[in-house]
Amino acid sequence: MKIISTFVKNDISPNMSKEEKIPFETIQFAGVTFKVINRHQAHEIIGDLTNFQDQKIYNVFEDTWRFPDYEENPIFLLAEDDVEMDSFEMDFSTEEHSDIFILGFIFKGNLKVTKLISSYDTDNSPALIVLGETESVNINLFGSVHYLGGGVKCDALLGEYNHGELFVKGDVTAWLIYSDDMLMHFERFTDVQAIISVNRPDVLICSNVTDADGSILTIENYFPSTHKLSDIAADSFIEFSDYGTAVLDHYHDAFKEGLSILDYDKTEKYAYANFREEFIKMVQVLSELEYVKHIGRISKKVGNNEYSFIPFEYEGKKYSQISEEIGNGFNIKLRALWCHDDEEITLVLEYLYDDGNPKYQWANNETAQGIEMYCVKRAAIEAFEVLTAEPSEDDDDDYDDDDSDDETEYEEYEEYDNSFSLEEYAVQFGNYALPEDLVKLYEFDQQYGSETYSECFGLTITEEKTGIKTWSEKEEFYNSFIEFAGANGSGSSYAYWLIDNDLNNCPIVVFGDEGGIHVVAENIRKLIHILTLDTEISVDFDSAYFYKDDEYYDENENKAEFHEWVKNEFNLDPIESNEETDEIVNQAKEKYKKRLNDFLTKFDIEIGEDEEE
């Protein structure tokens, strides 16, 4: 690599606390000569780039996590003209000049790469910013906020891990868009064959809708998966997790060679060529289930999703509907309907308000082109597989039934008994003695059942600390907490923070499933008092709080028994307002928040804005 080592004049930004030198005018990377610029010059180019809510994406001065200001020789590399490369794998430095730190690569024109565009690391990577069109066989991005402003053409576009995010403006032509826990925002899909998110929806697309006044609004919505991975990827690149989830694997060598991971011979699968015949058979099979004959319908919850088969009549015609509803704040419903009289199939993609009423809707028949209908077809097939699967003791889901006495006659739909002995529960506490208040709560929880007396709360056994270890694998960190209960429906958990040998003197914290570790209560009795509000905790990166909306509140079946028990055992009146819970949480934060923040930062765990106040 040839380095042109002509030094240039320093450029000082008024927003920077110190000067950043530009060590060279130009430098070569991946066979391309780039202009070397500093943070201030980069800001002039990318500082006004916006997302689809017209919010600025980049702040290269304040976002020191993605654009560190503590590294020696931080620089951006700029290509002012169109660029063609064989392969482009971003790195922070080069073998010849390990003393530089590349914050990002900026392309003012088009970027065309023969084989592969790839980030450096899932945790952190230089940012990729392309103002023109981006083209490659494979694109694999993670570890930073990336921006492709002139559209994309590729076979496969992958996003990995929640440290990364991608914004794409313009036309998108791709066979596969695949997200594994990374948000990916798109302006429009021009020709996209398949969209796959490994778990929850992480791909967002802009849609134009008309409001009541006739004005056109651009709305960004989460988009469900359109296929299974096995429908479009070659089998050699698919691996199944312990939970049966298919993920991409063993594909890096193929990417480096510029080879496709897709199997173009699977046309019937990814084009849903036989969907009409398959759907009619699915309706017939579900209609013949003994449970459906007896109850008239069947609905099963798996995690945050609910799958249903519902026969009904509308305007004198007989219909059968297979559907999937994605909850946990996404509020997406996908329905496929068979009209027995007209022999027509209708596919419906809906975005719902919190009360369940439709917000936006796309509907068409099964022959309609477009990925909106693909995602409904996938949902119908997945719902069929869930509803016809043999139940197992691992299932924690419930079948919907208007008559609980009838349901108990069918052994295959019996609820799983999740009871456990006090000795089994105590194992996770090691040498710590269980507080008497927690033992009392255990006895109540076992008698009435988890999640029946306070929304989404239930005692749990968590011995391996796998969730806590995702924050830090340092033993000093994960051995400082004991998880003991589920906190909400999205996977957050309550834990003791072990600052004393007596758990009665240890505060309760919540680990958010999407980020954030926050103090909640001074002790277990204070948490029990909060639980009488009968609403789950809301946790995000910046804060944790309890909020009950009376308009949508649905009382738990054993709430009255829980309130009576709390009064008898602890002489505490039930909490009736959000403000009362705020008072308990704020008391705990005042006592322990700074100490917890200091502890977390010792392990390089980022603190939310609310926690920094």
N, C-alpha and C positions, 0 to 999 in steps of 0.2 A: 504494500500500500504506500503510495507516494504522498508525503505530507508537505504541503506548501506552508512554510513556517514564517511568513511575513506577518509581523505583529501589527495590529490595527489599534486605533484610538479607543479607549474605554468609553462605554456608553452607560451613563448613570441614570437610573429611573428614580423619579421622586418618591416612588412607592417602596423602594428597596432601602434596607438599612445599611448596605455596604455595596461597594462597586463590584461588578462581575466582569472580569477581564475576558477578552476574546483571544484565545491563544493562537489561533491561525485564521487566515482569511478563508481558506477552503480546506476541505479534508475529503478523502475518498472513503466510501463505505459501500460494500457489496458491489464494487466496480463502478460506482457512480460518484462524481464529484459534487459535493454539497458545499454551499456557502455556510460558514459558521456565524451564528448570530447569538446574542445574549437574550436574557429574559425580557428586557424592555422591548427589543426589536420583535421578538415573538409576540408579545402582547399587542403590538400594533397590527399584526396580521390576524391573530386568532381571538383577540379579546372581545370582539363583538359578535362572534358566532353564537347562535341561539338554538335552543331546543324547540319543541313544537308548542310550547306555551310562551314563546318569546322571552324566555329567561336565558341569560348568558351562561354558556357552558364552562368556560375556562376563566380562572383567575390565577395566573401564574405567579402572582406575588403572595397571595394569602393561602392558597392550597399547597402548603409545604409538605403534605403527605405524598401527593402525586408529583410535585415539582420541588424537591428538597432544596433548601437554601443553605444547608450545612455541608454540602459536598464541595470538594475542591474542583475548580474549573467546570462549573455547570454550563452547558451550552445547548442550543437547539441547532439542528441541521436543516437547511432550507434548500429545496430544489425549485428554481424559479421557472423552469421550462418543463415540458413533458418528459417523462422518464420511462425507460424500458429496462427491465432487469431480468436475470434468469431466476434468481431466488432472493427473497428479502426477509431475513430473520433479524429482528431488531435486538439490539444489545445496548447496554449503558456505555460501553467503551470498546476499544479494539486491543488486540494483542500488542500492537506497536505502541499504543498510547493508552495505557491503563490508568493514567492520571486524569483523564477527562471523564465527565459524567454527562451523558446525553439525556436530556429531559424529554425530547420529542423530535419526531421527524415531520417536517412540514413540506407538502408538495403543493405549489400554486397551480400547477397544470394537471394533466392526466398521469396516472400511474398504471403501467402495464407490466405484470410480472408473469413469467412463463410458468413457473411451478408453484411457488408457495409464498404467501405473506403470513408472517407469524410474529406474535409478541414474544417477549423474553421470558417472563415468569408469571405464574398466576397471581402471586401476591403483589408484585410491582413490575412495571415495564415502562419503557418510554412510550409516550403517546404517539399515535399515528393520526395525522391530520392531512386529509387530501381534499383540496378544493375542487379539483376536476373529477373525472370519472376514474373509478378503480376497477381493474380487471385482472383476474388470475384464475387458475384452476381451483385452488383451495385457499381459503382465508381463515386463519385461526387467531382470534384476538382475545385478550384477557389482561388483567393487571393494571389497567389505566382507563381513562375516558378517551375513546377514539371517535373520530368524526370523519365521515366520508360524504363530502358535500355535493358530489356530482353524479351520484348513482353508482351501482355496482353490477358487474357481470362476473359470474363464477359458477362452478359446479356446486361447491359446498362452502357455506359461511358458518363458522362455528364460534360460539362465545362460551367461555368457561369461567366459573367462579364469580362470587359476588364482589370481588375487588375490582372488577372491570365493568364497563358500560359502553354501549355503542349507539351512535346516532347516525342514521343514513338519510340523506335528502336526495330526491331525484328518483329515477327509475331503478328498480331492482329486478334483475334477471338471475335466477338461481334455481338449481334443482332442489337443494336442501338448505334450509336455515335451521340450525340446531343450537339450542341453548341449554347449557348445564349450569343453572343457578347464576346466570348473568342477564341483566336487563339489556334488551336490544330494541331500539326505537326506529321505526321506518315511516317515511312519508307515504310511499305507495308501493304496491307490488305490481310490477308490469307483467312478469311471467315467472311465477314461483310455483314449483311443483309440490313441495312439502315443507311444513313447519312443525318442528318437534321440540317440545320442552320436556326435560327429563322428569321434573316433578310438577310444581305449580306453573301456571302460565307466566313466562318471562319475556315474551315477544309482544311488542306493542305496535299497532298500526293506526295511522290517521284515517278517519272517515269523514265524509261530508254529509251532514244531516240538515234538515230544514226545521226551524223552530216554528212556534205557533204564529209568528208574524211573517213567515215566509222567508226569513233570512237564512243564508247558508252558514252553518257553523262547522268548523273543523274540530273534531273530537278525537282524542287519542284513547284507544281501548286496548286492553289486553286481548290477545288472540289465542284461542285454544289450539292444541296440537291437531294437525290434520291427518296424521298417520301414526302407526307404530314404526319404530325404527327398522324392524325386520321387513317392512313393506318396501323399503327403498334402498337400504344399505346392503352391501355384500355381507354374507353371513360371517366371513372371516374377520370382519371388523366389529362384530357385536359380542359383548360379554354381558352376562346376567349377574346382578348383584345378589346378595343374600336375601333380599326382599323380592326378588323376581323381576326387578326393573332392568330393562335392557339399556345399556349405555355403549357409546363408542369406545373402542379400545384397539390397541395395536395398529393405529393408523398413521403414526408419525413418520415412519419410514416411507410409507406410500406417499404422504404429503411431500416429503423432501424430494422424491423422484418425480413429482408432478403427476402422480397417478390418481385416478378417481376412486373414491371409496364406495361409489354407488353401483348398484346392479341394475343395468338398464333392461335386463331380461325379465324383471319383475313387473312388467307393464300392467298385467291384470290386477295386481295388488295395488300399486300406487295410483292407478287410474280408476279404481273401483269399477272395473268393467262388468262384474257380475252382481252389482249391489242390489238390483231389483229382485233377482231370484233369491239372493241370500236374505234380504229383509223380509220377504214374504214367509220364508221358512222360519225365520226367527220369531215372527208373530205367531205362527202356528205352534211352534214348540212351547213358547211361553203361555199361550192360551190353554195348553193341555196340562200344565203343571197342576198338581192336586191342590197346592196352596192357592193358586189363582182361581181354580174352580170353586174353592170353598169361600175364600175371602173376597174375590172379585178383582184383586189387584195385587201387586207386589212392589215393594220399595226397599232398597238396602243402602245403608250409609257405609262408606269406606273412607276413613279420614274426614276430609272436608267436602267430599263429593257425595251426592246422592243419586242413585240409579233407580229408575222406575219403569214399570210396565203397567199401563192403565188403559183398559178398554172403556169406551164411553159412547154415548149417542149425542149428536149435535144436529139440530134442525132436521130431524127425521132420518139421519144417516148414521151408520155404525162405523166407529173408528177404533183403531188400536194405536197407542202411542208408546214408543220407547224413548227414554230421555236420560240425560245426564245434567245435573245442576252442580256447578262449581261454586262453592261457598267461600268462606273465610275472607269476605270483603270483595271478591271478584264479581260475584253475582251474575254469572253467565249461565244461561240455560240453553241446551241444545236438544231439539225435539225432532224426531222422525215419525210421521203419522201415515198409517195405511187406512184408506177409506175402503171398506169392504164392498160398498155399493158401487162406487165409481172405479174401483181398482186403481186408484191414483195414490202416489206417494208425495207427501209434502215435507220439505225440510225447512226447519226454522232455527235461526240463530238469534238469540235474544240477550240483551243486556238489561238487567233489572234494577229497579230502585230497591232500597233496603226493605220496603214493605212487600216486595215480590211482584209489583206491577211492572210491565215492560217499559223500558226507557227508550231503547232503540231495537229495531227488529229487521232482519233480512230473511226472506222466505222465497222458496222456489221449488220446482219439482226435481226429481233425482237425476234428470238428464242435463240440468243446468251446469254450465262450466263455472269454474272459479273455486278458490280455496275456501270461501265461506261455506260452501256446501260440502266440501271435503271434510271439514272439521265436524259437521253434523253426522256424516256417514261414519266417521271414526267413533264418535260418541255412541251411536246406536250399536255398533259392533261390540264396543267395550262394555256397554251396559248389559247386553245379552250375555256376554261371558261372565260378568259378575253375578248376574241374577240366576244363572244356571250352574254356577260353580258349587261343588260340594262344600258345605260349611265345615269349619274346623275350629278347634278350641283357640286357635290363634286369632280368630275373628273377634273384633271388638265392636261390631256394628249391630244395628237393630233393624228388624224388618218392620215396616210400617203396617199397622193393622188397626182398624176401627173397633175390633172386638178382641180384647186381650184373652178372654176365656177360650175363644176358638183357636187362637195362636198356640196356646199351650198344648193342644192336641197333636201338634206336629213337632216331633222330636228334632227334626233337622233344623228347626228355627229357634231352638231354645237358646236363651241368653247364656253367654259364657260366665261362669262363676269366678269372679276375680277376687274372692276373699283370700286372706292370708293371715297366718297367726302373728301374734305380737312378737314372738321370737324371730320369725322370718323377717318381720319389718325392722326389728332392732339391729339386724346384722349390718346394715349399711352405716350404722352409727358407731361401729367399732367399739372403742373403750369409753365412749361418752354415754352417760346415763340418760335415758329418755326423760324429759321433763314431765312432771305429773299432768300438766295441762295437755301435752301432746298425747299422752296415754289415754286421757279422757276423750280427746277428739278421735283417736283411733277407734275406741269402743263405739262411739256414735257413728262414725263412718262405716264401720263394719255392719252395724245393725241396720242402717237405712240405705247404705249404698253410696258410692262416690257419685258426684255430680247430680245428686237428687235434692240437696238442701241449700247449696250455694252454687251459682252458675259456673260450670266447667271446673269446679274445684274437687280434687280427690287425692287422698294419700297414695303414694306410689313407692315402689321398691326400685332404687337405682343404685346398683353396687359398683358398676364399672367406671362411672364418671366420664363416659364417652362424650356427653354433651359439653361438660365443663372443659374437657381437654381441647375442644375446638377453639377455645379462647387462648389457652396457653398450655403447652405440654410440660411446663416446669412443675416439678413435684411440689415445690413450696406453694404454688398457686392452687392447683386442683385439690390438694389436701387441706386447704383452708376453707372448704365448703362441703356441706352435706345436703344434697338434694333430698327432699322428703315429700313433695306434693306437686301435682300438676296445677298450673296457674290459670291457663285459659285454653280455648279450643284450638289455638294455632301452634301449641307446643312449648310455650314458656313454662318455666318451673320455679317453684319456691325452694330456697336453700337457707340453711343456717350459715352465717359467717362466723367462723370459729375463732373468736378473739378472746375467749375465756374458757376455762375448763368446765364451767357450769353452763349448760346450754340455756338456762334461764336468763343468763346475762349476755346472750349472743343475739344480735339483731337478725331479722329476716330480710333477705334480698331476693330479687326476682331476676332470673336470667331470661332475657327476651329471645324468642326464637328467630327474630330478624335483626337482632342487635340491641345493645344496651344492658348494663348491669346496674340495678338501682336499689337503694334502701327502701323498704316498704313499711316495716313495723319494728318497734323496739324489741319485741319478743313474741312468742307464739300466742299469748293471750290477746295481745293487741291485734294480731292477724285474725284470730277467731272473731273478735268484735267486728272487724272490717267485713268479714264474710257474711254477716247478718244483712248487709245491703243486698245480697243475692244478685251480684253482677260480676262478671269476670274482669280481671285487670287488663288494661290496654297498655302495651309496652312498645316503645320504639326506641331508636338510638338516643334521643334526647331526654325522654321522660317516661315515667310510669304513673298511671293514675286510674281511678275507678270512676266510671260515669254510667249512671242508669238513666236511660231515656224512657220516661213513663209512657210515651206514646207507643213504643214497641216492646215494652217490658212484658215478659211471660214468666209468671211466678213458678218456682220449682215446687215439685209435689210435696216435699218434706220441709218446706220453709217454716211452717208454723211450729212443727216439732223441734226444729233447730233453734228457733227463737226461744221457745219455752226451755229448752235444755241449757242454752247460754245464760238465761236469767237464773235458773235454778243453781247451776254450777258456779257461775262467776258473778252473779248479781249485776249483770250488764243489760241495759235496755237495748233492744235492736236499733241499729242505725237506720234512719229513714231518709237521709239526704246525702247528696254527693259532697256537700261541704263538710259533713261530719267525718267522712273518710279522708278528705284532704287534710283535716286537722291532725288526724292520727299519723298519716304519712309524713306531713311536714314536721311533726315533732321528732320522728325518727330521723329524717334528713338533717334537721338541725343538730342532732346529737352525733350522727355517724357519717354524714355525706362526705365531709372533707377527708376524714380518715380513710374511707373506702376509696375515694378518688386517688389519694396518695398511694394506696396499696395497688390499685390497678395500673397506674402510670409506671410503677416500678417494673411491670411486666409488659410495657409498651402497648397497653390496651387503651385505645382512644376514648376520651370522655366526651359525652354529649354536651351541647351548648347549655342546656338547662342545668346540667350538673357542674358546669364551670362557673356559674354565677356566684 
